[in-house]
């Protein structure tokens, strides 16, 4: 699906994760550090060799890279940003849940309440997501793998996804601290979506 139109310069980058930030990772590719926005940066480990599937955004006011662990995750992201009114920065928090099957199910069932629990997704955008994507997500099915460990990382990750401080504090107290940071983020997002 992705490169059929040939409208993107990069397909993937291979490199070493140099740093992990709340909203992305720095990937060292032969001495050049690329900042890549990712749905769940803490699923990457500093020093690990990674192949990250890329989507490049080039606009008058923006030049950004968005990266994903699998082609399927990138394909789902591309379907999300094809929705009128839903840009890349709004799509990342949706993908951060790690449950593409759950999101697809909500779209197919027209579960607007589920979709509106994501940051910055209101009535209008939720309805547009269903209108544009219902019946078009059957071929996507992925799971995410995460690692790491620190409560401030969890807080920073949830802030970067657009959640409010009050909601984050309430959720963090309920999350099992023995889990990896990636699993803590997933658990937090599930609680935030209730």
C-alpha positions in Angstrom: 0.0 0.0 0.0 2.6 2.5 1.1 5.0 3.2 -1.8 2.7 2.4 -4.7 2.3 6.1 -5.5 6.0 6.8 -4.8 5.2 10.0 -2.9 7.6 9.4 -0.1 11.4 9.7 -0.1 12.1 7.2 2.7 10.8 3.7 3.3 12.8 2.8 6.4 15.9 3.7 8.3 18.3 1.3 10.0 20.3 2.6 12.9 21.1 2.6 16.6 18.7 4.3 19.0 20.8 7.1 20.5 18.2 8.6 22.8 14.5 8.2 23.7 12.3 11.2 24.3 8.6 11.4 25.4 7.5 12.1 21.8 10.1 10.2 19.7 13.6 8.7 19.3 16.9 9.9 18.0 18.2 7.3 15.5 21.9 7.3 14.7 22.2 6.3 11.0 25.9 6.2 10.1 26.7 9.2 12.3 23.6 11.3 11.4 21.0 11.7 14.1 17.4 11.6 12.8 14.6 12.6 15.2 11.7 10.3 14.5 8.2 10.9 16.1 6.8 7.5 17.2 3.6 6.4 18.9 5.4 4.8 21.9 9.0 5.9 22.1 9.6 3.8 25.2 9.2 0.6 23.2 12.7 1.4 21.9 15.8 0.8 24.0 18.8 3.1 23.9 21.7 1.3 22.1 19.5 -1.1 20.2 19.8 -1.6 16.5 16.4 -0.9 14.9 14.7 -0.8 11.5 12.1 1.9 11.6 9.5 2.3 8.9 9.2 5.9 8.0 6.6 8.4 6.9 7.9 11.9 6.0 5.8 15.0 6.3 6.9 17.9 4.2 4.9 21.1 4.4 5.6 24.8 4.2 5.9 25.0 8.0 7.0 21.4 8.8 9.6 18.8 7.9 9.1 15.7 10.2 9.7 12.0 10.2 7.2 9.6 11.8 8.4 6.1 12.5 6.9 2.7 13.2 8.2 -0.8 14.2 6.2 -2.5 11.5 4.9 -1.8 8.0 1.4 -2.7 9.3 1.6 0.0 12.0 2.7 2.5 9.4 -0.1 1.5 7.1 -2.7 2.0 9.9 -1.2 5.4 10.6 -1.5 6.3 6.9 -5.2 5.3 6.9 -5.8 7.4 10.0 -4.1 10.5 8.6 -6.2 10.1 5.4 -9.2 11.0 7.5 -10.3 14.6 6.9 -9.3 16.7 9.9 -7.0 14.1 11.5 -3.3 15.0 11.1 -0.1 13.0 12.1 0.1 14.6 15.6 -3.5 13.5 16.4 -2.9 10.0 14.9 0.1 9.2 17.1 -1.8 9.1 20.5 -4.4 6.8 18.8 -1.7 4.4 17.8 0.1 4.6 21.2 -2.6 2.3 22.7 -1.0 -0.6 20.9 -4.4 -2.0 20.2 -5.1 -1.5 16.5 -7.6 -4.3 16.6 -9.5 -2.4 19.3 -9.5 0.8 17.3 -10.5 -1.1 14.2 -13.4 -2.7 16.1 -14.5 0.7 17.4 -14.6 2.0 13.9 -16.5 -0.9 12.5 -19.0 -0.8 15.3 -19.3 3.0 15.1 -18.3 3.3 18.7 -17.9 7.1 18.9 -17.5 7.1 22.7 -14.4 4.9 22.4 -12.9 7.1 19.7 -13.6 10.4 21.6 -11.5 9.2 24.5 -8.4 9.8 22.5 -6.8 13.3 23.0 -8.2 16.0 20.7 -10.8 13.7 19.1 -14.2 15.2 19.4 -17.6 14.4 18.0 -16.9 15.7 14.5 -13.5 13.9 14.1 -14.8 10.6 15.6 -17.7 10.6 13.1 -15.3 11.5 10.2 -13.0 8.6 11.2 -15.9 6.1 11.0 -17.2 7.7 7.8 -13.8 7.5 6.1 -12.4 4.2 7.5 -15.4 1.8 8.2 -14.9 -1.3 6.1 -11.3 -0.4 5.1 -9.2 -1.8 8.0 -9.7 -5.5 7.6 -6.1 -6.2 6.4 -4.4 -4.6 9.5 -3.6 -6.6 12.6 -0.6 -5.9 14.9 0.7 -6.0 18.4 3.4 -3.9 20.0 6.3 -4.9 22.3 7.7 -2.5 24.9 10.5 -2.2 27.5 12.1 0.2 30.1 11.1 1.5 33.6 10.5 4.9 35.3 7.4 6.8 36.5 8.6 10.2 35.2 8.9 8.6 31.7 5.3 7.3 32.0 4.2 10.8 33.0 6.2 12.5 30.2 4.8 10.0 27.6 1.2 10.6 28.6 1.7 14.4 28.6 3.3 14.2 25.1 0.2 12.2 23.9 -2.0 15.2 25.0 -3.6 13.9 28.2 -4.4 16.3 31.0 -2.3 16.4 34.2 -5.3 15.6 36.4 -6.2 12.5 34.5 -2.5 11.3 34.4 -2.1 11.6 38.1 -5.3 9.6 38.7 -4.2 6.8 36.3 -0.5 6.6 37.3 -1.5 5.7 40.9 -3.4 2.7 39.5 -0.7 1.3 37.2 1.4 -1.7 38.3 4.9 -0.2 38.7 6.6 -3.6 38.3 5.7 -3.6 34.6 8.0 -2.3 31.9 7.5 1.3 30.9 5.9 0.3 27.7 3.4 -2.0 29.5 2.8 0.8 32.0 1.9 3.1 29.1 -0.4 0.6 27.6 -2.1 0.0 31.0 -2.4 3.8 31.5 -4.0 4.3 28.1 -6.5 1.5 28.7 -7.5 3.2 32.0 -7.7 6.6 30.3 -10.0 5.1 27.6 -12.5 3.8 30.1 
